[in-house]
C-alpha cells in the first residue's frame, strides 16, 4: 500500500507539471478579416502580433482575394524570415477561410494578388518587435511600402 501511494503521488505530480507547462504554451487563433472589393480591399487588422505556434484564420467577408507571402516563390522580393516557408492561399471568395500557422519568429509581409497595386497588404509580427527590418523596398509598389510603413507606425504608437 505504501508503494501504491508513492506511485500515485508521483503520477499526480507529473500530471500537474504537464498541465502547468501546457498553460504556458497555449496556442491562440487570431482572426484576420479580408474585406473590400476594388480600391477598398484590405486586411483587418493590417498588422497583427502573434506567438510562435499561433494559428491565423483569414476569413473573406467580400470579394475575391489571396493571402500571399512576399517571397521569390511568389515572384516577389523576400519579406518573410529566410528560414520560413513561403505561403499562398490561392483565390478565395466570400465565406472562404484559410489558416496559417507561424512557426518561425520574425516579420512576415504578405499581400493580396489581385489587389496589391492598391496597397492590400498585411504584416505578421512574432518575436521581438525591436528587430530592425532589413527588407528591400526596391521592386515593391510605392503604395505597398507606404501602407506598411504608416500601419507599422500606428501599430507601434497604440
C-alpha positions as a printed NumPy array, in Angstrom:
array([[  0.   ,   0.   ,   0.   ],
       [  2.881,   2.333,   0.826],
       [  4.361,   1.844,  -2.659],
       [  0.997,   2.404,  -4.34 ],
       [  0.641,   5.734,  -2.534],
       [  4.133,   6.806,  -3.673],
       [  3.358,   5.829,  -7.269],
       [  0.041,   7.719,  -7.222],
       [  1.664,  10.846,  -5.792],
       [  4.415,  10.674,  -8.437],
       [  1.894,  10.298, -11.264],
       [ -0.266,  13.127,  -9.938],
       [  2.784,  15.386,  -9.584],
       [  3.811,  14.616, -13.161],
       [  0.296,  15.357, -14.442],
       [  0.274,  18.687, -12.563],
       [  3.63 ,  19.612, -14.104],
       [  2.37 ,  18.735, -17.606],
       [ -0.802,  20.765, -17.068],
       [  1.184,  23.769, -15.829],
       [  3.562,  23.555, -18.8  ],
       [  0.623,  23.281, -21.223],
       [ -0.871,  26.511, -19.87 ],
       [  2.397,  28.342, -20.579],
       [  2.43 ,  27.295, -24.224],
       [ -1.228,  27.817, -25.038],
       [ -1.832,  28.24 , -28.761],
       [ -4.182,  31.   , -29.869],
       [ -6.158,  31.521, -33.045],
       [ -6.024,  35.076, -34.348],
       [ -8.63 ,  36.199, -36.884],
       [ -7.864,  38.487, -39.821],
       [-10.848,  39.539, -41.903],
       [-10.434,  40.183, -45.611],
       [-12.731,  42.975, -46.726],
       [-13.412,  45.202, -49.695],
       [-13.531,  44.638, -53.391],
       [-11.54 ,  47.014, -55.569],
       [ -9.823,  50.129, -54.271],
       [-11.063,  49.498, -50.715],
       [ -9.636,  45.949, -50.416],
       [ -7.945,  45.437, -47.036],
       [ -6.88 ,  43.04 , -44.303],
       [ -8.429,  43.867, -40.921],
       [ -6.313,  44.301, -38.912],
       [ -3.397,  45.147, -41.215],
       [ -0.741,  44.304, -38.609],
       [ -1.009,  41.56 , -36.017],
       [  1.325,  40.285, -33.344],
       [  1.277,  36.563, -32.575],
       [  3.336,  33.97 , -30.743],
       [  5.215,  31.204, -32.474],
       [  2.79 ,  28.312, -32.944],
       [ -0.298,  30.52 , -33.12 ],
       [ -2.774,  29.964, -35.927],
       [ -4.039,  32.84 , -38.052],
       [ -7.514,  32.373, -39.519],
       [ -8.147,  34.504, -42.603],
       [-11.858,  34.944, -43.377],
       [-13.059,  36.507, -46.637],
       [-16.016,  38.811, -45.93 ],
       [-16.443,  40.098, -49.513],
       [-14.737,  39.957, -52.892],
       [-12.077,  37.596, -54.24 ],
       [ -8.664,  37.65 , -52.549],
       [ -5.453,  35.792, -51.728],
       [ -3.086,  35.718, -48.771],
       [  0.336,  35.54 , -50.423],
       [  3.808,  35.849, -48.859],
       [  6.326,  38.293, -50.225],
       [  8.732,  35.606, -51.366],
       [ 10.559,  34.657, -54.603],
       [  8.306,  31.568, -54.853],
       [  5.511,  34.077, -55.492],
       [  7.646,  36.229, -57.84 ],
       [  8.185,  38.938, -55.229],
       [ 11.106,  40.121, -53.078],
       [ 11.595,  38.112, -49.872],
       [  9.953,  39.884, -46.938],
       [  9.484,  36.928, -44.578],
       [ 12.174,  35.239, -42.436],
       [ 14.686,  33.354, -44.571],
       [ 14.004,  30.065, -42.777],
       [ 10.193,  30.402, -43.045],
       [  8.092,  28.61 , -45.636],
       [  6.526,  30.668, -48.396],
       [  2.716,  30.641, -48.457],
       [ -0.155,  31.365, -50.83 ],
       [ -3.796,  30.677, -50.07 ],
       [ -4.901,  30.64 , -53.699],
       [ -8.01 ,  32.553, -54.746],
       [-10.695,  32.724, -52.076],
       [-14.213,  34.118, -52.281],
       [-16.74 ,  35.415, -49.743],
       [-17.155,  32.94 , -46.894],
       [-13.884,  31.084, -47.535],
       [-11.364,  30.606, -44.732],
       [ -7.672,  29.84 , -44.792],
       [ -5.38 ,  29.007, -41.884],
       [ -1.689,  29.812, -41.422],
       [  0.477,  28.579, -38.551],
       [  3.532,  30.675, -37.733],
       [  6.455,  28.506, -36.662],
       [  9.431,  30.831, -37.156],
       [  9.985,  34.125, -35.34 ],
       [ 10.219,  37.24 , -37.455],
       [  8.236,  39.66 , -39.549],
       [  6.058,  38.394, -42.384],
       [  4.778,  40.758, -45.058],
       [  2.001,  39.454, -47.28 ],
       [ -0.37 ,  40.733, -49.951],
       [ -3.493,  40.017, -51.961],
       [ -2.5  ,  39.129, -55.513],
       [ -5.479,  40.812, -57.252],
       [ -5.227,  43.978, -55.119],
       [ -1.52 ,  44.506, -54.376],
       [ -1.383,  47.615, -56.593],
       [ -3.936,  49.36 , -54.342],
       [ -1.987,  48.561, -51.157],
       [ -3.835,  45.433, -49.999],
       [ -1.061,  44.202, -47.721],
       [ -0.582,  42.922, -44.196],
       [  2.132,  42.147, -41.687],
       [  2.539,  39.438, -39.056],
       [  4.982,  40.002, -36.207],
       [  6.188,  37.201, -33.979],
       [  9.03 ,  37.507, -31.531],
       [ 10.842,  40.741, -30.678],
       [  9.308,  43.824, -32.261],
       [ 12.54 ,  45.758, -31.86 ],
       [ 14.065,  43.734, -34.676],
       [ 15.171,  46.135, -37.383],
       [ 13.586,  45.432, -40.727],
       [ 16.132,  44.988, -43.465],
       [ 13.615,  44.144, -46.146],
       [ 14.275,  45.68 , -49.557],
       [ 11.88 ,  48.315, -50.848],
       [ 13.069,  48.043, -54.438],
       [ 10.733,  46.192, -56.785],
       [  7.886,  46.946, -54.393],
       [  4.922,  49.125, -55.382],
       [  5.273,  52.516, -53.646],
       [  1.724,  52.212, -52.275],
       [  2.698,  48.939, -50.53 ],
       [  5.776,  50.403, -48.849],
       [  3.812,  53.497, -47.779],
       [  0.938,  51.396, -46.378],
       [  3.211,  49.06 , -44.399],
       [  5.239,  51.984, -43.013],
       [  2.189,  54.014, -41.968],
       [  0.403,  50.997, -40.444],
       [  3.561,  49.976, -38.576],
       [  3.842,  53.476, -37.137],
       [  0.211,  53.316, -35.952],
       [  0.779,  49.845, -34.509],
       [  3.847,  50.934, -32.54 ],
       [  2.099,  54.048, -31.204],
       [ -1.025,  52.33 , -29.879]])
